[in-house]
């Protein structure tokens, strides 16, 4: 295990949160961050009087919590919205809010392998685990891999990358090959620092704030990270256990 991964596992733990009390904790954490801390548009607290932020997509999603080991506190969460097995044609959230604006030269949703497609959603971190000055207003924070993590002052990308590691784990366990995401432009810029960027498939739209629809082939995204930042790839894939290293000749050809 590389030093970057070792340090991460000393501080953080990924916890499945797909049912019962853990799922409720994930939804309460979303409420705290989206409704109270950041007051994201369309997440007004009075819409969730029980303090639980949830929607109809939760029942067809898998969820992970990020725990901070020193305190035992859950400090972040993310979900992966899956294809509805009873209704594979049911739109993903991104298709509902942006599908009419997809660029037909870049995507035809009807040709996606829908049962192996999922949408990255509700990726949030508590404010004190976000990063440097000026970045704390993003619900996922900013990223910088160079400085050591300092409790209550996010000086590294580890909490953020922990949530991406959760996405990779849920992706692997559910056989997902394609990712949708509706992202603020800054998030894809931050992902690009590690080779994790997805491809825009439509214009910037207003949806809980400015969001742009993206699509990525998991193989391609992780191959890019493998080339660009091997320690991060090892952390995200558990050293290739969750997702194999790309074929060397194929990687060189794409490089």
Beta strands, then each sheet from edge to edge (+ up, - down):
strand 1: 12-16
strand 2: 61-68
strand 3: 73-82
strand 4: 117-125
strand 5: 178-183
strand 6: 199-206
strand 7: 210-217
sheet 1: 1+ 2- 3+ 4- 5- 7+ 6-
end
